[in-house]
Amino acid sequence: MTHISNITEYLFANSDKKYAAFISRLVPNISPESIIGVRMPVIHALAKKLIADNAHIAFVFSLPHKYHEENLLHASILSKYKDIDALLSSLNTFLPYIDNWAVCDTLAPKIFLKNNEKALDFIRICLASKHTYTLRFAIYMLMKYYLDDYFDEEYIELVCNIQSDEYYVNMCIAWYFATALAKQYSFAIPVLEENKLSTWTHNKTVEKALDSYRISDDKKQYIKSLTRK
């Protein structure tokens, strides 16, 4: 499976029309015709096989892709890269083509944690982007990899300072702070107490925090009291 057309054929061979209709409802901002309907375990397994066979390189240079699952596959491949410089170069090329949250959130390169300085420099650049999903990617990376051992309170301020009217950016900001309330409560709670977020994002953060199983009931009660009218 070295030719790009063979990859697309493989995706269609593993399609599910009911699943495609389900994904179309979850990702309403892209054309239903672009959705094949392939489940993520199949895509992740294909990404792994393509890398093992060194058959992924032509595919990642074949932008733009026609189908949603091709973009998911691209994101899955990049998430498995072991060379930080190759990854950052490929991210620079791929990020502008991302047009929905599902592809954006599939991008999760673990190699960021082994190359902290380069990764954070790249994240800071992405935080200044006007492209919705490049910005969302940066917030998602700070949430996924920088709220635990690599946490710094500066990152809270970086996310606080984002000004956007984009729904998928503000939803990710709320997700970030709800997660921060679970993992770094003492640093995150002042964001709500001091009304540092827009009203919509603030209240969405509260909503998501109340749904979290990682936040204690007494903290939830206090967080709920901070809901803005």
Helices and strands as residue ranges (DSSP letters): H 4-13, H 17-26, G 32-34, H 40-52, H 57-60, H 68-79, H 84-94, G 95-97, H 101-106, G 110-114, H 116-127, H 132-145, H 153-160, H 167-183, H 185-193, H 199-211, H 217-225
